[in-house]
Amino acid sequence: MEQRRERDGVVLRYTMGERVVHWVVALSFLYLLLTGLALFYPPFYWLAGLLGGGPVIRYWHPIVGLVFFGALVVMLLLWARDMRLERYDREWLRHMVDYAAGREEVVPPSGRFNAGQKFLFYLQFLAGILLLLSGVVLWFPLSFGRLVREASFVVHDLAAIAAMGALILHIYMGVFVIRGSWEAITRGTVSRRWAEAHHGLWLRQLRAAGSRSHE
């Protein structure tokens, strides 16, 4: 993995590998969302025509679902240490409303990911597990009993709604509230000022790691 460093007022926030995995998750979920709406909700079946037709999306929906979940697992492995809940996350949660309102000046500093981002990720990961398990039942319905199939429809729908809600919140916060997040996940870098304002503890950790590497 690339060494994270600060140089000329620019901080590397996401490596190329991390960005690729992120976009695989995002684009595969978008495909699953559109094809899922077409397959499970008749008013949206017109989307099937835009995506190759009913038989095509029925074939690819579960396969892309495996890609989505596999990419989520890779993301968890990449960010396992950064996603751990720490003691300072409790203090951040007390100011979650201020964060959502964009009042960053009163929000305590956070690590590479704040508590809200951590909970959002784990919600998406849990939804991914439920979508995978229920999706397998729907993919091979004859291998399971009627009650399991019926329960899987309900679980699949509820997990999809939770995942969609998490995605909408993620996009809203990244695009409209925390300006600069979009550039971070596309270019991979942020300004030193942005890092100090939104993830001050993470920036200090980077600097401390950089100092130790030069000793």
GINOR-V238770 format. One line per field, one symbol per residue. ss: DSSP state (@ for helix, = for strand, . for the rest). psi: psi as a letter, one per 30 degrees, with the letter a starting at -180 (. if undefined). A space follows every 50 residues. Layout:
# GINOR-V238770
ss->???
psi->???
This chain:
# GINOR-V238770
ss->.....==..===...@@@@@@@@@@@@@@@@@@@@@@@@@.@@@.@@@@@ ...@@@@@@@@@@@@@@@@@@@@@@@@@@.......@@@@@@@@.@@@@@ ...@@@........@@@@@@@@@@@@@@@@@@@@@@@@@.@@@..@@@@@ @@@@@@@@@@@@@@@@@@@@@@@@@@@...@@@@@@@.===@@@@@@@.@ @@@@@@@@@@@@@..
psi->kkkklkkhgkkjekleeeeeeefeeeeeeeeeeeeeeeefjefgfffeef gfleeefeefeeeeeeeeeeeeeeeeeegeefgkkleffeeeffgeeeef fgifffklllaekleeeeeeeeeeeeeeeeeeeeeeefeiefflleeeee eeeeeeeeeeeeeeeeeeeeeeeeefeikfeeeefeffllleeeeeefie eeeeeeeeeeeefg.
